[in-house]
């Protein structure tokens, strides 16, 4: 197998996601048949994270995701795209509810639209969590209300990861580091 290691330590937004998607596409074009995504993210935009999740699930190669530090918020959905998922011993996974910033006048219509959007995003993320782990949908939805951080051993117990192991990169490996903005 030809493996490429990708270091993604960045927020999840349109710019960083486009950069990662382009990198994956280029690596596949170069003949890489295994991508090893070393991930640490404070989360970010739900729409960008779900887009990235869907792309990562669609690519025709072996994808390993490895939590190198913190996987927060929508980063959990991106992380769960990996066929094989690992976490460093001292890494964490933080779950919380979806929110939005209000830069407009408060009217009933705007508040209803905002709430509907939040609930729809939480259902999407909850579905991803339930589909890819041993966490039932009702418990996944409760994670948003609990707003808790789970350690690597918790992640193993719930099927978020398949293995707790520190990162080991062979000396002759190609490493691509993406710079977030």
ABEGO torsion letter per residue (X at the ends): XBBBBBBBBBBBBAAAAAAAAAAAAAAAAAGBABBBBBBBBAEEBAAAAAAAAAAAAABBBBBBBBBABBBBEAAAAAAAABABBBBBAABBBBBBBBBBBBABBBBAAAAAAAAAAAAAAAAAAAAAAAAABABBAAAAAAAAAAGBBBBAAAAAAAGABABBBBBBBBAABBBBBBBBX
